[in-house]
Structures are given as C-alpha cells and as structure tokens.
C-alpha cells in the first residue's frame, strides 16, 4: 500500500531530483503522515506532500508517474491540495483494522518495535483494550546518504529544506506518549522527524468495552435482586415461628 519512502504517492529518494532548486528555499518541502484512529479500530491515513509554490511545476514533472501509479492503487484517493501557503498532493487511505497483519504497510524508515511488529499492537481484555504504537523512525539510510553526498547536501541542510512530521489523532486521550507536541483536549499527537537523528514514537491509549461493562453491571444488579428475593422468604418464615 505504502512502500519504500512513499508519502502521498511520491518517493522521498526521488525528492533529491529537485534538491538543487530546493536549496534556494528554506523549509520549502513538507510531508505529513496523519493517522486518524477510530474507536472501532478502523482508521484513515492521510499522506500529504507539500512544496513551495515556486517549485510546483518542477514537482509535477518529477512525480507525475508516481502520482499516476498511486491513483491506480485500490482504496487510495489522490487529490491536489493547498495548505499553509504550499501546494501538493494528498493520498487518503482507508484502513479497516489497524491491528491486523498487513493492513498498514509502513515506509522502510518506520520500524515497529512492538513484539508482533504491527503498527498498532493491542492487548485485549474483557473490560478494556490497550493499544500501543511503538516506532523507531530513521529518516536516513546508506543509499540516501550516498545520494546526498553526490548532491553535496548535509543532513542539517536536508532538515532545513524538508520538514517531515507524523501526526496521530486518537479517539481518546493517550495514557502515555512521547510526542513533541501533544493536545490532550483534541487528542492530537505530533512528532517532527529529522534526517540527522532517529526519532522514537511511543503512544499508548485505552478503549473501554462499554458493552461488556454495561452487561456486567446488569448481571450484578440482577444477581443482587435475585439474592434479595431468595433471602426474603426465609426471614418471613423465621418471624412466623
């Protein structure tokens, strides 16, 4: 679904094709991976690739084939967007169950540290399910570093040119997180990635099984009523004697 370094239908490595022009603009490129998680375990992933308007025509030429390829992917919607004074593309992917194997294919630079290697690991219980996102994000690799050296671009320069962020929108407040920016009122958690260093991503949240909790309460109340009903005749019999 999303492989290599793909965000919003474009490969991060192919971005080096426009770095020479991009060096003229500080912070002229931005990728955002936004994950909107629902209580039922389904989710929507939005991958935004944004670029300075001055480079829009150049990006169209560089990434047209990749965008056309993504348009042919099942359950992937590609559209042009404008955001924060920049232009680009947005790929929207619907995910039926974030805890199932193979439902979310992470870019190569996203490594799951969960024991089951899934993006979202779940510990199921009768009253609650505890979900964990535990990632190690390394924006660089040997091939990318070699291409950067060819272009005479340092990791610090790439950080200045290319802003990368991962944003998770939860249905509830997180129990635990190491987000660089966290909003416990809107349940939005954001990490800004750098090419010069690894970024750990940790997020734990709990979804309570309200149906099971309600059923338990009903059964407890019914049990108490039954005990009271069974105990009452015995008390009356003792009083008569």
Phi and psi in degrees as a GROMACS rama.xvg file:
@    title "Ramachandran Plot"
@    xaxis  label "Phi"
@    yaxis  label "Psi"
@TYPE xy
-130.114  115.333  UNK-2
-128.095  -178.646  UNK-3
48.8244  -123.785  UNK-4
-112.924  36.0101  UNK-5
-74.8054  129.535  UNK-6
-134.426  124.584  UNK-7
57.7761  31.2505  UNK-8
87.3826  4.00219  UNK-9
-125.28  148.544  UNK-10
-90.0632  133.78  UNK-11
-61.4263  -35.5339  UNK-12
-66.146  -34.2208  UNK-13
-70.6645  -16.5584  UNK-14
-63.7282  -23.2605  UNK-15
-63.5509  -17.9178  UNK-16
-64.7386  -25.8507  UNK-17
-110.646  10.3807  UNK-18
-65.2401  -34.4025  UNK-19
-58.8316  -45.5643  UNK-20
-71.7058  -34.9858  UNK-21
-66.6464  -27.3922  UNK-22
-61.559  -16.9139  UNK-23
-76.2871  -14.791  UNK-24
-126.51  122.266  UNK-25
-79.4325  129.364  UNK-26
64.7374  35.9031  UNK-27
-86.4971  -8.64142  UNK-28
-124.411  145.277  UNK-29
-149.469  133.902  UNK-30
-122.281  137.578  UNK-31
-128.74  124.292  UNK-32
-105.501  111.644  UNK-33
-110.972  128.44  UNK-34
-115.992  114.929  UNK-35
-101.922  106.403  UNK-36
-99.4727  135.116  UNK-37
-103.428  165  UNK-38
-63.2117  -30.0082  UNK-39
-80.8456  2.38634  UNK-40
93.6423  -7.95383  UNK-41
-81.3933  167.049  UNK-42
-158.143  164.293  UNK-43
-126.258  128.175  UNK-44
-108.769  127.107  UNK-45
-116.218  121.298  UNK-46
-109.886  111.35  UNK-47
-103.272  129.49  UNK-48
-115.993  117.238  UNK-49
-120.937  146.425  UNK-50
-144.708  152.845  UNK-51
-58.0424  141.904  UNK-52
-56.1004  -30.1625  UNK-53
-63.4784  -23.3205  UNK-54
-106.192  7.97288  UNK-55
-60.2588  -45.8026  UNK-56
-64.2255  -38.7581  UNK-57
-66.0329  -39.3388  UNK-58
-68.8692  -34.5245  UNK-59
-59.9369  -43.7336  UNK-60
-68.0711  -39.4856  UNK-61
-73.517  -32.7696  UNK-62
-117.296  8.71688  UNK-63
-59.1271  -41.52  UNK-64
-65.8061  -41.7465  UNK-65
-64.9222  -40.1536  UNK-66
-66.0998  -42.0831  UNK-67
-62.7297  -36.9792  UNK-68
-65.356  -42.9455  UNK-69
-66.5143  -30.5925  UNK-70
-63.5222  -26.6503  UNK-71
-85.181  -6.52259  UNK-72
-73.6249  142.294  UNK-73
-69.0065  138.851  UNK-74
64.9271  19.7696  UNK-75
-116.959  125.626  UNK-76
-110.472  124.776  UNK-77
-111.097  132.393  UNK-78
-148.713  155.788  UNK-79
-80.3776  140.834  UNK-80
-137.251  161.146  UNK-81
-125.915  129.765  UNK-82
-154.146  134.714  UNK-83
54.3616  37.0819  UNK-84
74.2504  13.7743  UNK-85
-121.598  166.358  UNK-86
-124.948  158.13  UNK-87
171.679  -155.045  UNK-88
-124.056  155.125  UNK-89
-130.142  126.072  UNK-90
-105.271  122.371  UNK-91
-108.895  125.847  UNK-92
-124.238  126.931  UNK-93
-91.4017  132.949  UNK-94
-120.315  123.494  UNK-95
-72.9282  -41.1672  UNK-96
-150.641  111.834  UNK-97
-70.634  -13.9616  UNK-98
-95.0581  -4.33643  UNK-99
-85.2452  148.358  UNK-100
-64.4528  130.359  UNK-101
81.3807  2.02793  UNK-102
-76.9073  -28.4012  UNK-103
-127.516  113.129  UNK-104
-95.3847  110.157  UNK-105
-78.3632  152.646  UNK-106
-59.7082  157.173  UNK-107
-59.181  -27.3165  UNK-108
-83.6816  -2.38763  UNK-109
-101.421  114.409  UNK-110
-112.744  121.291  UNK-111
-76.1112  130.963  UNK-112
-100.052  3.19924  UNK-113
-66.2195  146.931  UNK-114
-55.6726  -34.7366  UNK-115
-89.9559  1.65168  UNK-116
65.2499  14.8237  UNK-117
-86.4741  157.681  UNK-118
-59.2018  -47.4419  UNK-119
-123.005  117.746  UNK-120
-98.6642  141.701  UNK-121
-125.181  134.868  UNK-122
-107.703  105.704  UNK-123
-85.4677  141.014  UNK-124
-137.487  170.714  UNK-125
-69.6534  -39.1335  UNK-126
-97.4455  -22.7274  UNK-127
-156.876  154.897  UNK-128
-116.648  131.476  UNK-129
-106.841  122.127  UNK-130
-106.471  141.154  UNK-131
-132.455  126.31  UNK-132
-107.447  118.472  UNK-133
-137.441  102.827  UNK-134
-126.255  152.704  UNK-135
-119.421  116.064  UNK-136
-108.782  118.874  UNK-137
-120.688  107.247  UNK-138
-73.0695  -13.0468  UNK-139
-114.15  162.669  UNK-140
-155.279  178.32  UNK-141
-60.6731  -42.7589  UNK-142
-66.2661  -42.9957  UNK-143
-65.2884  -41.5749  UNK-144
-62.7735  -36.894  UNK-145
-65.2642  -42.6226  UNK-146
-66.3462  -37.8258  UNK-147
-63.7775  -39.7564  UNK-148
-64.5361  -38.7306  UNK-149
-62.4366  -39.5931  UNK-150
-84.1551  -1.91725  UNK-151
57.0755  45.8422  UNK-152
-115.001  129.685  UNK-153
-91.8211  160.543  UNK-154
-56.8614  -38.1734  UNK-155
-64.2257  -39.984  UNK-156
-64.3067  -40.7731  UNK-157
-65.7642  -36.8554  UNK-158
-62.5266  -36.3155  UNK-159
-72.4053  -33.399  UNK-160
-82.4818  -42.779  UNK-161
-118.54  107.569  UNK-162
-92.1817  126.777  UNK-163
-124.393  130.269  UNK-164
-139.007  152.007  UNK-165
-123.332  123.626  UNK-166
-125.315  129.229  UNK-167
-116.745  128.518  UNK-168
-107.664  113.247  UNK-169
-95.4173  160.124  UNK-170
-83.0935  -10.5966  UNK-171
-142.739  169.676  UNK-172
-68.8681  139.219  UNK-173
-70.3013  140.794  UNK-174
-76.2758  -33.478  UNK-175
-150.618  137.838  UNK-176
-159.601  154.317  UNK-177
-120.011  29.2074  UNK-178
-62.2386  147.704  UNK-179
-75.2821  -25.3388  UNK-180
-140.248  120.108  UNK-181
-129.572  135.298  UNK-182
-123.208  102.69  UNK-183
-77.1119  -4.76668  UNK-184
-90.3362  -40.1596  UNK-185
-98.0569  -4.87479  UNK-186
62.5848  39.5617  UNK-187
-109.064  131.172  UNK-188
-131.531  128.299  UNK-189
-129.486  138.967  UNK-190
-123.73  133.532  UNK-191
-102.029  124.922  UNK-192
-93.7109  152.288  UNK-193
-127.848  146.034  UNK-194
-76.5321  -18.2334  UNK-195
-89.0157  -3.73436  UNK-196
-158.912  159.205  UNK-197
-77.6872  152.407  UNK-198
-126.01  118.428  UNK-199
-83.1686  141.198  UNK-200
-124.429  117.085  UNK-201
-131.132  128.872  UNK-202
-150.821  124.18  UNK-203
-126.319  132.506  UNK-204
-145.363  158.847  UNK-205
-121.782  132.916  UNK-206
-113.956  119.013  UNK-207
-82.6081  139.455  UNK-208
-83.7753  85.0236  UNK-209
-60.9666  -34.0367  UNK-210
-64.3192  -44.0718  UNK-211
-68.8694  -37.2294  UNK-212
-64.4175  -45.0543  UNK-213
-63.3978  -41.4712  UNK-214
-61.9377  -41.9562  UNK-215
-63.1628  -42.7347  UNK-216
-61.9278  -43.8057  UNK-217
-61.6571  -44.0266  UNK-218
-65.3168  -39.4926  UNK-219
-64.0676  -46.0227  UNK-220
-62.3146  -44.2631  UNK-221
-62.1799  -38.9112  UNK-222
-65.1804  -40.7253  UNK-223
-65.7069  -41.6036  UNK-224
-62.3353  -42.2382  UNK-225
-63.9098  -43.4798  UNK-226
-62.7841  -40.4385  UNK-227
-64.7337  -41.8954  UNK-228
-65.8209  -38.7552  UNK-229
-72.8582  -32.1564  UNK-230
-78.2119  -27.906  UNK-231
-63.3246  -47.1057  UNK-232
-59.3561  -36.9145  UNK-233
-63.418  -40.6398  UNK-234
-64.472  -42.4216  UNK-235
-65.4978  -38.7233  UNK-236
-64.5042  -40.982  UNK-237
-65.3344  -37.3036  UNK-238
-65.7336  -37.0527  UNK-239
-66.7712  -42.6476  UNK-240
